[in-house]
Amino acid sequence: MKKLLAEFIGTAWLVLGGCGSAVLAAAYPEHGIHFVGVALAFGLTVLTMAYAIGHISGCHLNPAVSIGLMMSGRLDRKDLPGYIVAQILGGVTGAGILHFIASSKVDVDLGNFASNGYDTLSPGGYGMVACLITEIVLTGAFLFVILGATDDRAPAALAPVAIGLCLTLIHLISIPITNTSVNPARSIATALFAGGTALTQVWLFIVAPIIGAIGGAHLYKLVADKD
């Protein structure tokens, strides 16, 4: 239960911090918070939580990451359902807190509430196939970095830095394309509050990260397995 509570808190922090920077701070571009600021915010949520709860739950904060780590033998199969439920509930809680704060402003327009999407919901107007490929490839790269950074042959103290910077880079690449998911819990959480088209498109941001995570796990095994 302590592991699940840690995942719940960590995922709530990821959604509140990352999506909060997009919904609250990025609404005032004159203050300098653009795509770079949002990307950095997501990276910082993972970096800070990795040091806070990495030794408790592994700090997955992401169902796709948990699935990839299970495929790699880093997570017991029986623990996977609990991790996924805790992450989704944590994400929804973080999104709920953010929605309450953001909607309290007079004449507020929350837009798509930092949700993910393709076609009309893509910040750059990218189509479904481009968004699908983006999410698969970038989630695969994320898993590859996570597995490498947490390998017992890598410097353990720097793993959170590598993982946080990787997530920052992923956001720098894909915010204009999908508004960046690589995390089903993050996508479900914001889509539930955005509703409408965001909710009908959320399937892509569940399926693609899972496919990417499994691919990234297998790729790392191919490259890193000891002879």
C-alpha positions as CSV (number, residue, x, y, z in Angstrom):
1,M,0.0,0.0,0.0
2,K,2.9,2.4,0.7
3,K,4.1,1.8,-2.9
4,L,0.6,2.5,-4.3
5,L,0.2,5.6,-2.2
6,A,3.6,6.9,-3.4
7,E,2.5,6.3,-7.0
8,F,-0.8,8.1,-6.3
9,I,1.0,11.1,-4.9
10,G,3.7,11.2,-7.5
11,T,1.3,11.0,-10.4
12,A,-0.9,13.7,-8.9
13,W,2.2,15.9,-8.7
14,L,3.1,15.2,-12.3
15,V,-0.3,16.2,-13.6
16,L,-0.6,19.2,-11.2
17,G,2.9,20.5,-11.9
18,G,3.2,19.7,-15.6
19,C,-0.3,20.4,-16.8
20,G,-0.6,23.2,-14.3
21,S,2.3,25.0,-16.0
22,A,0.4,24.7,-19.3
23,V,-3.0,25.7,-18.0
24,L,-1.9,28.5,-15.6
25,A,1.6,29.8,-16.4
26,A,1.5,29.4,-20.2
27,A,-1.7,31.4,-20.3
28,Y,0.6,34.5,-19.8
29,P,3.2,34.2,-22.6
30,E,4.5,37.7,-21.8
31,H,6.1,36.2,-18.6
32,G,8.2,33.8,-20.7
33,I,6.5,30.4,-20.1
34,H,6.1,28.9,-23.5
35,F,6.7,25.3,-24.7
36,V,10.1,25.3,-23.1
37,G,8.7,26.2,-19.7
38,V,6.0,23.5,-19.9
39,A,8.5,20.9,-21.1
40,L,10.8,21.8,-18.2
41,A,7.9,21.6,-15.7
42,F,7.1,18.1,-16.7
43,G,10.7,17.1,-16.4
44,L,11.0,18.7,-13.0
45,T,8.0,16.8,-11.7
46,V,9.6,13.5,-12.5
47,L,13.0,14.6,-11.3
48,T,11.8,15.7,-8.0
49,M,9.5,12.7,-7.4
50,A,12.2,10.3,-8.5
51,Y,14.3,11.5,-5.5
52,A,11.3,11.6,-3.2
53,I,9.7,8.2,-3.9
54,G,12.1,6.3,-6.2
55,H,13.3,4.2,-3.3
56,I,9.7,3.4,-2.3
57,S,7.8,2.6,-5.5
58,G,10.3,3.1,-8.3
59,C,8.5,6.3,-9.2
60,H,6.8,5.1,-12.4
61,L,4.0,7.7,-12.4
62,N,2.9,6.2,-15.7
63,P,1.0,3.0,-16.7
64,A,3.0,2.6,-19.8
65,V,6.3,2.8,-17.8
66,S,4.9,0.2,-15.4
67,I,4.0,-2.1,-18.2
68,G,7.5,-1.7,-19.8
69,L,9.2,-2.3,-16.5
70,M,7.1,-5.4,-16.0
71,M,8.1,-6.7,-19.4
72,S,11.7,-6.1,-18.4
73,G,11.4,-8.0,-15.2
74,R,11.7,-4.9,-13.0
75,L,8.1,-5.1,-11.7
76,D,6.2,-8.1,-10.5
77,R,3.3,-8.9,-12.7
78,K,0.9,-9.1,-9.7
79,D,1.8,-5.5,-8.7
80,L,0.9,-4.1,-12.1
81,P,-2.9,-3.6,-11.7
82,G,-2.4,-1.8,-8.4
83,Y,0.2,0.5,-9.9
84,I,-2.0,1.4,-12.9
85,V,-5.1,2.1,-10.7
86,A,-3.0,4.3,-8.3
87,Q,-1.5,6.2,-11.2
88,I,-4.8,6.9,-12.8
89,L,-6.5,7.9,-9.6
90,G,-3.5,10.1,-8.8
91,G,-3.6,11.8,-12.2
92,V,-7.4,12.4,-11.9
93,T,-6.8,13.9,-8.4
94,G,-4.1,16.2,-9.7
95,A,-6.2,17.3,-12.6
96,G,-9.2,17.9,-10.3
97,I,-7.1,20.2,-8.0
98,L,-5.8,22.0,-11.1
99,H,-9.3,22.4,-12.5
100,F,-10.7,23.7,-9.3
101,I,-7.9,26.3,-9.1
102,A,-8.0,27.3,-12.7
103,S,-11.8,27.5,-12.9
104,S,-12.1,29.9,-9.9
105,K,-10.8,32.8,-12.1
106,V,-13.5,35.2,-13.3
107,D,-14.3,34.8,-17.0
108,V,-12.0,31.8,-17.3
109,D,-11.5,29.9,-20.5
110,L,-9.7,26.6,-19.9
111,G,-9.7,25.7,-23.6
112,N,-8.8,22.0,-23.9
113,F,-7.4,21.9,-20.4
114,A,-4.0,20.7,-21.5
115,S,-5.5,17.6,-22.9
116,N,-3.9,15.6,-25.7
117,G,-5.3,15.2,-29.2
118,Y,-4.8,15.0,-33.0
119,D,-6.3,16.9,-36.0
120,T,-8.1,19.9,-34.5
121,L,-6.8,19.1,-31.0
122,S,-3.2,19.0,-32.1
123,P,-1.5,22.3,-31.3
124,G,0.2,22.1,-34.8
125,G,-2.7,20.5,-36.6
126,Y,-1.0,17.1,-37.0
127,G,-3.1,14.1,-38.1
128,M,-3.9,10.9,-36.3
129,V,-1.1,8.8,-37.9
130,A,1.6,11.3,-37.2
131,C,0.5,11.6,-33.6
132,L,0.3,7.8,-33.2
133,I,3.8,7.4,-34.5
134,T,5.1,10.2,-32.3
135,E,3.7,8.8,-29.2
136,I,4.9,5.3,-29.9
137,V,8.4,6.3,-30.8
138,L,8.9,8.8,-27.9
139,T,7.4,6.5,-25.3
140,G,9.8,3.8,-26.6
141,A,12.7,6.2,-26.2
142,F,11.5,7.1,-22.7
143,L,11.5,3.4,-21.6
144,F,14.9,2.9,-23.2
145,V,16.4,5.8,-21.2
146,I,14.6,4.7,-18.0
147,L,15.9,1.2,-18.2
148,G,19.4,2.3,-19.1
149,A,19.6,5.0,-16.3
150,T,18.3,2.5,-13.7
151,D,20.5,-0.4,-14.8
152,D,22.7,-1.6,-12.0
153,R,25.7,-0.8,-14.2
154,A,24.7,2.9,-14.5
155,P,25.5,5.7,-11.9
156,A,22.4,5.3,-9.6
157,A,22.5,8.9,-8.2
158,L,22.1,10.4,-11.7
159,A,19.2,8.3,-12.9
160,P,16.5,10.9,-11.9
161,V,18.4,13.6,-13.7
162,A,18.6,11.5,-16.9
163,I,15.0,10.5,-16.8
164,G,13.7,14.0,-16.0
165,L,15.8,15.6,-18.8
166,C,14.6,12.9,-21.2
167,L,10.9,13.7,-20.4
168,T,11.8,17.4,-20.9
169,L,13.3,16.6,-24.3
170,I,10.2,14.5,-25.3
171,H,8.0,17.5,-24.5
172,L,10.1,19.9,-26.5
173,I,9.7,17.6,-29.5
174,S,6.0,16.7,-29.2
175,I,4.1,19.5,-27.5
176,P,3.4,21.0,-31.0
177,I,2.3,17.6,-32.3
178,T,0.1,15.9,-29.6
179,N,0.5,18.3,-26.6
180,T,2.7,15.3,-25.4
181,S,1.3,12.3,-23.6
182,V,3.6,9.3,-23.4
183,N,1.5,8.6,-20.3
184,P,-2.0,7.2,-20.3
185,A,-2.7,8.4,-16.7
186,R,-1.9,12.0,-17.6
187,S,-4.1,11.8,-20.8
188,I,-7.1,10.2,-19.1
189,A,-6.9,12.7,-16.2
190,T,-7.1,15.8,-18.3
191,A,-9.5,14.3,-20.9
192,L,-12.0,13.6,-18.2
193,F,-12.2,17.3,-17.3
194,A,-11.9,18.6,-20.9
195,G,-14.6,16.2,-22.1
196,G,-15.9,16.4,-25.7
197,T,-13.4,15.6,-28.5
198,A,-10.5,15.2,-26.0
199,L,-12.4,12.3,-24.4
200,T,-13.2,10.6,-27.7
201,Q,-9.5,10.8,-28.8
202,V,-8.0,9.6,-25.5
203,W,-7.8,6.0,-26.9
204,L,-4.7,6.9,-28.9
205,F,-2.9,8.2,-25.9
206,I,-3.6,4.9,-24.1
207,V,-2.7,2.6,-26.9
208,A,0.3,4.3,-28.4
209,P,2.3,4.8,-25.2
210,I,1.7,1.1,-24.2
211,I,2.9,-0.1,-27.6
212,G,5.9,2.2,-27.4
213,A,6.8,1.1,-23.9
214,I,6.7,-2.6,-24.8
215,G,8.9,-1.8,-27.9
216,G,11.3,0.2,-25.8
217,A,11.6,-2.5,-23.2
218,H,12.4,-5.2,-25.9
219,L,14.9,-2.9,-27.6
220,Y,16.8,-2.2,-24.4
221,K,16.9,-6.0,-23.6
222,L,18.3,-6.5,-27.1
223,V,21.0,-3.9,-26.6
224,A,21.9,-4.3,-22.9
225,D,21.6,-8.0,-22.1
226,K,24.8,-9.4,-20.7
227,D,26.4,-12.1,-22.7
